Amino acid sequence: MVLTPRSPEADAEPCPRPLALGIATNEPRSRYLVEALRALGVVQAVWDFDRIDATTKLVAAALSFHPIRSEWWGRYQLHSRIQARRRANLRASIERENRPIDALLCWGSWFHPFRDLVDGPPYFNYIDQSRSLAPLEGEPHASSRGRRRSHALQAETYRDSSGILCMSEWARAQTLDAHPSTSARLHTVGWGPCAVDLSAEDHEYPRENIVLHVSNDFRRKGVDFLMATAELVARRVPDVQFLVVGEDSRVTWARDSGPVRFLGTRRGEELASLFRRAKVFFLPHRFDRSPHVLVEAMSAGLPLVASAQGGAVELIVNRGTGACVRVGDIDGYATAILQLLQDEPLRQMQGAAALRVMRANYQWSTVAGRILAIIESVQKARKTHQ
């Protein structure tokens, strides 16, 4: 870390100037982390490396076309035109800064920011998953060729990265398995809420027999499991409502049925009010890396029922915040939800635990503090060895 100049007459030790951190992102959710880092006084600039001209985007999209949407997206991300333009955009942005940055924080690991550049600043990657050569259970489709290409790109990116900052313990373990050489640079820093954060409220809400679900990827998030579960729960609790917030045009079976109602998109106070009214939050996902929506539910003091997969596990297991159920276990989901609906002291206890865990570990201010501590530690070690 560079120190501020010291006047000849000064007797005190010199004070280090604040870390000058640049942030490179194309992820809308990153604004929450950026705000938290700004509050710490370390953000010098934020750059969207995906501000790519329309012609380059269209050509890359055409050349990478695939009928499977997730495969097409992966090919587009890896296309050489997109990769080169991202690097050029980022480097030009850095060069325009009047003051050099001390470190770069990249949300994601889809490209190497300084390939072929010898004197680039140290960079850190904030990630929710890495590419495995073998497909993970429930993961969106990717061809073997696409997996090999993206795995190789990440290996190159991670090789030169000064720190790989994982949202979840699941992401850390999965990255270590996919890229064993990253072990010394892997850190778990957590993640936070996005659309809703009610953690500052007093949580004296009038609750209803509502089981809430929020997503926009109905199959991956297990809405079909939710519909089957709702039928079982309604036999025991006839007035229960399963409310699904979000939209997914790719499925045709997402229609009101029995106790299940599809509300479409809800935002702002309208969405927050649903979190305040519900008694249980339900995420029977097939695959989810670091579910922001679970942290949002915890901020509302809601106990969780979720699949035992991905980052959801560390939010629930041994935390007293709800129940983790084997993926697709309809009876298990129903049993866990019924227990919470029929045992008010248990529901209140687990909801209070969820709020407590969220406040202590899953707020963006906490995540930002962990990230800053790691970056400063790496910077200090680098200067020691120079």
Phi, psi and omega per residue, in radians:
M1 nan 2.327 -3.130
V2 -1.316 2.388 -3.135
L3 -1.680 2.635 3.081
T4 -1.258 2.608 3.140
P5 -1.044 2.569 3.137
R6 -1.946 2.297 3.097
S7 -1.277 2.630 -3.076
P8 -1.019 -0.559 -3.078
E9 -1.503 -0.065 -3.082
A10 -1.267 2.365 3.111
D11 -1.756 -0.422 -3.077
A12 -1.335 2.798 3.055
E13 -1.127 2.556 3.109
P14 -1.156 2.521 3.129
C15 -1.638 2.278 3.110
P16 -1.165 2.443 3.062
R17 -1.264 2.713 3.139
P18 -1.038 2.575 3.053
L19 -1.014 2.326 3.070
A20 -1.708 1.793 -3.031
L21 -1.864 2.223 2.968
G22 -1.717 2.547 -3.134
I23 -2.165 2.209 3.114
A24 -1.973 2.168 -3.056
T25 -2.720 2.667 2.903
N26 -2.253 0.378 -3.035
E27 -1.882 2.055 -3.136
P28 -0.972 -0.604 -3.121
R29 -1.137 -0.306 -3.053
S30 -1.140 -0.295 -3.097
R31 -1.081 -0.497 3.137
Y32 -1.228 -0.723 3.089
L33 -1.207 -0.695 3.115
V34 -1.033 -0.773 3.129
E35 -1.044 -0.733 -3.128
A36 -1.174 -0.670 3.100
L37 -1.239 -0.616 3.062
R38 -1.055 -0.679 3.141
A39 -1.098 -0.421 3.091
L40 -1.508 -0.067 3.046
G41 1.318 0.483 -3.063
V42 -2.011 -0.159 -3.046
V43 -1.460 2.054 3.073
Q44 -1.578 -0.698 -3.096
A45 -2.763 2.667 3.056
V46 -2.185 2.237 -3.087
W47 -2.157 2.325 3.014
D48 -1.610 1.805 -3.075
F49 -1.298 -0.096 -3.103
D50 -1.715 0.290 3.043
R51 -1.368 1.375 -3.021
I52 -1.881 2.452 -3.110
D53 -1.063 2.637 -3.035
A54 -1.059 -0.634 -3.118
T55 -1.112 -0.806 3.122
T56 -1.070 -0.745 3.131
K57 -1.079 -0.790 -3.105
L58 -1.146 -0.751 3.137
V59 -1.116 -0.790 -3.136
A60 -1.126 -0.695 3.127
A61 -1.134 -0.716 3.137
A62 -1.163 -0.753 -3.098
L63 -1.265 -0.356 -3.119
S64 -1.832 0.172 -3.022
F65 -0.980 2.435 3.018
H66 -2.598 2.461 -3.088
P67 -1.134 -0.409 3.083
I68 -1.519 2.127 -2.974
R69 -1.014 -0.819 -3.098
S70 -1.124 -0.619 3.108
E71 -1.192 -0.723 3.104
W72 -1.058 -0.792 -3.134
W73 -1.058 -0.764 3.126
G74 -1.096 -0.745 3.120
R75 -1.119 -0.705 3.118
Y76 -1.090 -0.802 3.140
Q77 -1.001 -0.637 -3.049
L78 -1.572 -0.106 -3.054
H79 -1.062 2.435 -3.053
S80 -1.052 -0.587 3.125
R81 -1.152 -0.706 3.132
I82 -1.205 -0.783 3.134
Q83 -1.039 -0.812 -3.108
A84 -1.141 -0.728 -3.126
R85 -1.165 -0.675 3.093
R86 -1.053 -0.820 3.130
R87 -1.084 -0.738 -3.134
A88 -1.123 -0.742 3.118
N89 -1.058 -0.797 -3.079
L90 -1.170 -0.797 -3.118
R91 -1.111 -0.697 3.110
A92 -1.114 -0.685 3.128
S93 -1.131 -0.744 -3.139
I94 -1.138 -0.718 -3.122
E95 -1.153 -0.445 3.139
R96 -1.347 -0.228 -3.126
E97 -1.245 2.418 3.120
N98 -1.242 -0.523 -3.111
R99 -2.040 2.310 3.139
P100 -1.146 2.524 3.085
I101 -1.469 2.616 3.116
D102 -1.484 -0.530 -3.102
A103 -2.752 2.731 3.117
L104 -2.075 2.279 3.044
L105 -1.855 2.086 3.126
C106 -1.843 2.182 3.010
W107 -1.422 1.865 -3.128
G108 1.839 3.128 -3.080
S109 -2.519 0.634 -3.079
W110 -1.480 -0.120 3.067
F111 -2.741 2.696 3.103
H112 -1.516 2.014 -3.033
P113 -1.202 -0.422 -3.019
F114 -2.282 0.621 3.089
R115 -1.004 2.335 3.133
D116 1.177 0.181 3.100
L117 -1.911 2.020 -3.008
V118 -1.271 -0.665 -2.966
D119 -1.898 0.525 3.094
G120 -1.217 2.681 3.115
P121 -1.179 2.786 3.079
P122 -1.091 2.496 3.131
Y123 -2.244 2.713 -3.099
F124 -2.269 2.488 -3.118
N125 -1.942 2.209 3.058
Y126 -1.772 2.046 -2.926
I127 -2.321 2.747 2.991
D128 -1.947 -0.147 3.130
Q129 -2.983 2.750 2.966
S130 -2.062 2.890 -3.126
R131 -1.469 2.122 3.028
S132 -1.626 2.585 3.094
L133 -1.236 -0.561 3.065
A134 -1.713 2.413 -3.123
P135 -1.125 2.501 3.080
L136 -1.552 2.622 -3.133
E137 -1.039 2.153 3.093
G138 1.496 -0.139 -3.095
E139 -1.214 2.514 3.062
P140 -0.959 2.610 -3.023
H141 -1.070 2.465 2.935
A142 -2.609 2.385 -3.122
S143 -1.206 2.840 3.099
S144 -1.068 -0.694 3.128
R145 -1.132 -0.770 3.125
G146 -1.111 -0.668 3.103
R147 -1.107 -0.774 -3.131
R148 -1.097 -0.736 -3.124
R149 -1.151 -0.820 -3.110
S150 -1.222 -0.590 3.082
H151 -1.120 -0.735 3.135
A152 -1.149 -0.692 3.117
L153 -1.122 -0.766 3.114
Q154 -1.135 -0.689 3.120
A155 -1.028 -0.728 3.110
E156 -1.165 -0.746 3.136
T157 -1.124 -0.803 -3.122
Y158 -1.179 -0.557 -3.132
R159 -0.992 -0.684 -3.073
D160 -1.744 -0.059 -3.125
S161 -1.291 2.485 3.111
S162 -1.486 -0.223 3.116
G163 -3.004 2.381 3.108
I164 -1.951 1.912 -2.969
L165 -1.772 1.911 -2.998
C166 -1.646 2.397 3.101
M167 -1.142 -0.638 -3.032
S168 -2.341 2.851 3.010
E169 -1.134 -0.581 3.073
W170 -1.045 -0.805 3.136
A171 -1.109 -0.638 3.127
R172 -1.132 -0.832 -3.134
A173 -1.139 -0.704 -3.118
Q174 -1.181 -0.677 3.097
T175 -1.165 -0.737 3.115
L176 -1.073 -0.674 3.115
D177 -1.194 -0.685 -3.106
A178 -1.376 -0.542 -3.085
H179 -2.397 1.367 -3.043
P180 -0.997 -0.482 -3.088
S181 -1.230 -0.130 -3.090
T182 -1.489 -0.023 -2.944
S183 -0.829 -0.847 -3.038
A184 -1.229 -0.280 -3.069
R185 -1.907 0.110 -3.102
L186 -1.552 2.336 3.104
H187 -2.435 2.494 3.010
T188 -1.752 2.146 -3.076
V189 -2.096 -0.186 3.100
G190 1.577 -3.069 3.120
W191 -2.617 3.051 -3.042
G192 -2.409 -3.077 -3.121
P193 -1.379 2.756 3.121
C194 -2.103 -1.277 -3.008
A195 -1.236 -0.588 -3.048
V196 -2.372 2.339 2.993
D197 -2.498 1.803 -3.108
L198 -1.846 0.304 -3.012
S199 -1.145 -0.341 -3.129
A200 -1.514 -0.107 -3.102
E201 -1.479 2.980 -3.095
D202 -1.524 -0.236 3.007
H203 1.156 0.456 2.998
E204 -1.563 1.209 -3.042
Y205 -1.713 2.525 2.952
P206 -1.340 1.902 -3.066
R207 -1.545 2.623 3.076
E208 -2.102 2.949 3.115
N209 -1.349 1.150 -3.122
I210 -2.023 2.275 2.973
V211 -1.864 2.044 -2.988
L212 -1.788 2.499 3.048
H213 -2.432 2.377 3.123
V214 -2.307 2.142 3.080
S215 -2.955 2.981 3.058
N216 -2.300 0.308 3.132
D217 -2.409 1.390 -2.841
F218 -1.108 -0.661 -3.124
R219 -1.264 -0.831 -3.126
R220 -1.109 -0.588 -3.133
K221 -1.535 0.063 2.964
G222 1.339 0.577 -3.141
V223 -1.157 -0.519 3.035
D224 -1.140 -0.648 3.029
F225 -1.117 -0.685 3.126
L226 -1.058 -0.755 -3.099
M227 -1.129 -0.690 3.091
A228 -1.195 -0.684 3.119
T229 -1.122 -0.718 -3.107
A230 -1.031 -0.660 3.115
E231 -1.060 -0.743 -3.135
L232 -1.186 -0.759 -3.089
V233 -1.149 -0.686 -3.092
A234 -1.137 -0.414 3.080
R235 -1.132 -0.530 -3.116
R236 -1.728 -0.532 -3.137
V237 -2.222 1.491 -2.993
P238 -1.067 -0.475 -3.095
D239 -1.601 0.147 -3.127
V240 -1.187 2.539 3.022
Q241 -2.135 2.287 2.996
F242 -1.806 1.896 -3.084
L243 -1.792 2.169 -3.139
V244 -1.901 2.055 3.113
V245 -1.801 2.300 3.136
G246 2.249 3.048 -3.126
E247 -2.435 2.554 3.080
D248 -2.629 1.767 -3.081
S249 -1.271 -0.149 -3.081
R250 -1.411 -0.191 3.141
V251 -2.020 2.629 -3.126
T252 -1.901 -0.167 -3.048
W253 -1.628 0.044 -3.088
A254 -1.455 1.374 -3.128
R255 -2.309 2.640 3.102
D256 -0.931 2.348 -3.124
S257 -2.703 2.058 3.128
G258 1.004 -2.147 -3.106
P259 -1.422 -0.028 -3.064
V260 -1.664 2.220 3.073
R261 -2.169 2.320 3.087
F262 -1.733 2.027 -3.019
L263 -1.649 -0.159 -3.054
G264 1.287 -2.857 -3.085
T265 -1.299 2.363 3.037
R266 -2.320 2.424 -3.103
R267 -2.361 2.920 2.995
G268 1.027 -2.401 -3.073
E269 -1.119 -0.558 3.122
E270 -1.102 -0.732 3.090
L271 -1.218 -0.766 -3.137
A272 -1.021 -0.662 -3.121
S273 -1.129 -0.549 3.094
L274 -1.184 -0.684 3.069
F275 -1.107 -0.626 -3.133
R276 -1.246 -0.555 -3.082
R277 -1.434 -0.497 -3.003
A278 -1.257 2.788 3.040
K279 -1.821 -0.491 -3.068
V280 -2.454 2.512 2.968
F281 -1.894 2.340 -2.982
F282 -2.196 2.103 3.092
L283 -2.298 1.526 -3.129
P284 -1.514 0.943 -2.947
H285 -1.239 2.629 2.954
R286 -1.432 -0.647 -3.082
F287 -2.717 2.174 3.063
D288 -2.734 2.230 -3.000
R289 -1.337 -1.121 -3.123
S290 -2.398 1.521 -2.971
P291 -1.196 1.815 3.093
H292 -1.059 -0.591 -3.068
V293 -1.148 -0.520 3.077
L294 -1.181 -0.674 3.086
V295 -1.144 -0.660 3.080
E296 -1.095 -0.745 3.103
A297 -1.106 -0.700 3.093
M298 -1.079 -0.641 3.125
S299 -1.112 -0.397 3.106
A300 -1.621 0.087 -3.128
G301 1.272 0.540 -3.140
L302 -1.692 2.310 2.963
P303 -1.218 2.685 -3.028
L304 -1.946 2.476 2.870
V305 -2.198 2.075 -3.035
A306 -2.563 2.891 3.073
S307 -1.274 2.592 -3.138
A308 -1.457 1.223 -3.115
Q309 -2.629 2.488 3.041
G310 1.196 -2.709 -3.075
G311 -1.155 -0.288 3.131
A312 -1.026 -0.567 -3.064
V313 -1.049 -0.797 -3.079
E314 -1.281 -0.291 3.049
L315 -1.349 -0.383 -2.954
I316 -2.056 -0.886 -3.022
V317 -1.120 2.247 -3.120
N318 1.103 0.314 3.117
R319 -1.924 -0.324 -3.086
G320 1.244 0.452 -3.057
T321 -1.811 0.017 -3.118
G322 2.662 -2.584 -3.056
A323 -2.327 2.378 2.978
C324 -1.784 2.276 -3.046
V325 -2.181 2.509 3.110
R326 -0.941 2.426 -3.086
V327 -0.961 2.183 3.075
G328 1.461 0.071 -3.133
D329 -1.439 1.547 -3.051
I330 -1.072 -0.777 3.126
D331 -1.080 -0.697 3.138
G332 -1.142 -0.744 3.082
Y333 -1.039 -0.843 -3.074
A334 -1.094 -0.732 3.134
T335 -1.065 -0.775 -3.120
A336 -1.136 -0.738 -3.137
I337 -1.179 -0.760 3.126
L338 -1.057 -0.708 3.135
Q339 -1.047 -0.721 -3.139
L340 -1.256 -0.666 3.138
L341 -1.229 -0.522 -3.036
Q342 -1.743 -0.132 -3.127
D343 -2.167 1.577 -3.055
E344 -1.091 -0.776 3.093
P345 -1.015 -0.694 3.107
L346 -1.130 -0.770 -3.136
R347 -1.061 -0.773 3.141
Q348 -1.148 -0.708 -3.137
M349 -1.116 -0.790 -3.120
Q350 -1.252 -0.589 3.070
G351 -1.136 -0.709 3.106
A352 -1.151 -0.674 3.107
A353 -1.146 -0.678 3.124
A354 -1.079 -0.781 3.123
L355 -1.110 -0.731 -3.127
R356 -1.103 -0.793 -3.137
V357 -1.130 -0.730 3.138
M358 -1.105 -0.821 -3.121
R359 -1.065 -0.618 -3.067
A360 -1.440 -0.501 -2.939
N361 -2.274 -0.359 -2.948
Y362 -2.190 0.762 2.967
Q363 -1.934 2.616 -3.064
W364 -1.092 -0.534 3.096
S365 -1.104 -0.666 3.096
T366 -1.182 -0.775 3.117
V367 -1.057 -0.792 -3.136
A368 -1.060 -0.709 3.115
G369 -1.101 -0.713 3.106
R370 -1.132 -0.778 3.138
I371 -1.071 -0.798 -3.128
L372 -1.087 -0.722 3.138
A373 -1.076 -0.688 3.135
I374 -1.188 -0.810 -3.131
I375 -1.070 -0.784 3.134
E376 -1.127 -0.639 3.114
S377 -1.132 -0.758 3.120
V378 -1.137 -0.744 3.132
Q379 -1.086 -0.729 3.126
K380 -1.094 -0.750 3.125
A381 -1.118 -0.685 3.128
R382 -1.087 -0.742 -3.115
K383 -1.205 -0.587 3.115
T384 -1.101 -0.606 -3.063
H385 -1.646 0.002 3.136
Q386 -1.404 nan nan
